[in-house]
Amino acid sequence: MIEAVDLRFTYPDGTEALRGITFRIAHPAFVLLCGANGQGKSTLLHLLAGLYPPTGGTLTVFGRDVRRQPEVVRTTVGLVFQDPDSQILGETVAEDVAFGPENLGLSREERERRVAQALALFDLEEVAEKPCYALSGGQKRRVALAGVLAMAPQAVLFDEPFTHLDWEGSCALLRAMRRLRCEGRTVVVATHDVEKLIAHVDQVIVLREGSVVRSGSPHEVVPDLGRYGIRPPCSVLLGKGLMPWPCD
């Protein structure tokens, strides 16, 4: 379980990004984190990944206190950034995917096994030795995700993952998210693309001005999305209920 109690975070310049939020996320689960721009979504993902320490309240991830054990949390949670260029560090695809397992201190055999598995999972074998700068935007996003999964996290977090992806890339990404959930991992996605995810998730958390204003199942939360500056899915606006995005 992931649990936040009166969680707060203030940036050094005094900006209060999270204002005493409380929520629970079961494990495994597929969670949509939504809200208008500047409501604290990215900040919350960074806290969940152990990159920022809370400035108030408590946040526990799989029984680990993020403030006291951030290094342990980082080994169980993977974060896929909005811009894959800010996450890719290796010169080639294979080197980048291997970066995380190498820093975990795994044996050579285990590193090679994880890298091969991650490359195969995202159809990257043919570009394994290709320079990362020469990849397309969709390929870079797959490389970033492969690098995260090579570390075998229990939870995978996505920050606006559909940005700059075409139809095919968006479909492939959604299928990957659903596969992660079916494998028993927790998936948390912060995005404005509610339409793509709403029929697939278990829980929706809505942030507004750094506070959780709604949390519950899609059917419970969707009727109120418009009140918080979030466009409801077209199928709901047309009175057709929650319809899966046609990615299959």
N, C-alpha and C positions, 0 to 999 in steps of 0.2 A: 504493500500500500504506500501511496504518496499522500502525505497529510501536511497541510499548512494551518497554523493556528495564529491568528492576529499577525500575520506576516507583513513586515514593512521593509521598504528599501528606499533610501534617500541618497541621491548622487552627491558627490563632493561639492557641487555648486549650489546645493540646497534644494534641487528639484526632487519633490516627493513623488516617486513613481508608483509605489505600492503602499496603500494606506490601510493596513490592518485587515488583510484578506484571510478568509478561512474556507477551506474546501478539503475534500477527500477524493482521491482517485484510486479505484480498485486496481488489482493486478491479476490477470491482464485486462486491458481495456483499450478502446479506441476513443480518443477524446478530441473534440473540436474546441479550440480556444479562440474566441472571436471578440470583436469590438472595433470601434472606429480607430483611426490613426491616433497614436500618442496616448493610448489608454493603459499601457503597461504590459502588453503581451510579450514583446521581446525580452523585456527585463525579467519577467517571470520565468521564461525559458532559461535564461542565463543562470538564475538562481537554482532552478531544478537540476541543471547540469553541473552545479557545484563551481561555477565560474565566478559568481559574486556571492559574498557572505551577506546574509540578512542583516539589516541594521536594527531590527526589532522583531519580536515574536519568534516562532519556531517553525522549522521546515524539516521534516524527516522523509527520507527517500529510502524505501526498503529497509527501514529500521535504523538508518544512519542519519545523524544530525548533520545537516549541511554546513553549519557554522563550525562544528568541532571536527568533522571528518570529511572535508571536501575532497581530499585525494581518493578516498574510498568511493565516494559518490561518483566521481568522474570515471571510475572503472566500470560502473554499472549503468551509466546513462550516457547516451550518445546524442550530440546535437548537430543537426544539419543546418548550416547557416543559409540565410536568404541568398547571399552572393557566394557561389561555390569558389570563386577566385580567391576569396579571403580564407578559405579552408584548405585548398590544395597546396601542398608543400613540396611534394616530390617532383623530380625532373621528368620522370616517366610515370605512366599510369600504375605500373606494378610497384614502383618505388613509393608512390604516394599511398597506395592501399596497404603497403607493408609498414608504413611509418608508425601507426598505432600499436600493432602487435610487437614491434621492436621495442617500443618504449614500455611495454608491459613486462619485458624481460622474459619472454617465452622462448622455448627451445627453437632451434632452427627448423626442425621438422614441423613443429606446431605452427610456426609463423608461415611456412610455405603452404601448409594445409589450409590455413585460414585465408591466405591471399588467393590461392587457387579457387577456393570455394566462393569467395566474394566476387571474384572476376567472372566466374561462370554464372553466378546468380543474376548478374546484370549485363550479361552478354558483352563483356569487355575483353575476352581473351584475344581477339584479333587486334586490339589496340593496346595490348599490355605494354609493349615497348615504345609506344608512340609518345612524343613529348606532350605534356599536358597543355602547353600553350596552343597547340595545334588542334585541340578538340573543339567540337561544337558546344553550344550552351547546354544542350540536353545531355551530351556525353559527360561534360564536367559535373553536372548534377549527379549523374549515376556514379561517377568516380568518387565524389564526396560521400555519397551514401554507402558505397562499397567500403570505403575507408572506415566509416563508423561501424558498419556491421562486422568488419574483420576483428573488432575488439569484443565481439559477442556481448553487447549490452543487454540488460533486461528491459530497458526503456529506450525508445528512440524519439527524439523531439525534432520537429520541423518548423522552421521560421519562414513563412510565406513561400512555400516550396514550389508553387505553380507559376511564379513570376518568370516571364520570358519563355515559357514552355509552349510549344505548339500542341495541337490536338493529340498527336501520337505520343509526344513526351508526357503530357498530362495523364493520358490513359495508362501509360506504363508506370508512372509514379504512383497513381492510385492503386493499381494492382499490387505494386510492391508493398504499399502500406497495409493493404488488406491481408497480404501474405504474412507480414510481420505479426499482425494481430492473431492470425490463425496459428502461428507458431508458438503462441503463448507469451508474446511480448506486449508491453504497454506502449502505445503510440499516441503522442500528443502533437497536434498540428495547430499552429497559430496562422490563420489565414483569413483573407476577405472573401475567398472563393467558397462561400458556404454551400452553394449549389452542388459542388463536386462531392462534398463529404457528408452532408447532413443525413442522407439515408443509410449511411454505412456505420456511423459512429454510435457508441454506447452512451456517451455523455457529452453535453454541451456546457461550457463555462463561458459566461459573458462578463467581460471587464468594461468598466466605465469609470474614468477618472481615477484609476488605480484601485478600484474596489470591485469585488465580485457582486454583481447585481442580480444574476440568475445562474443557477446550476441545476441540471436535471437531464432527463431524457430528451431526445429531439422533439418528440410530440408535446412535451411539457413546455419547452422553451421557444420553439419556432413561432407561436402566435405573438410573442412579445418582442421579436427581433427588431421590428420597425421602430419601436419606442427608443431603442438604443443606437439608432443610426446605422443599422445593419439591414441590407436588403434581403428580404425573405426569398427563398427559392421560387423560381417562376412557376413550378408546379403547384406550390401552395397558393400563390397569387391567383392562379387559374382555378383554384378549388379542387385540385386533383390529389391533394395530400402529398406525402413525402415519396418522391419517385427517385430511384437510383439513377445516378448519372450514367449514361450509356457507354461504359468503358470496356465492356466485355465483347 
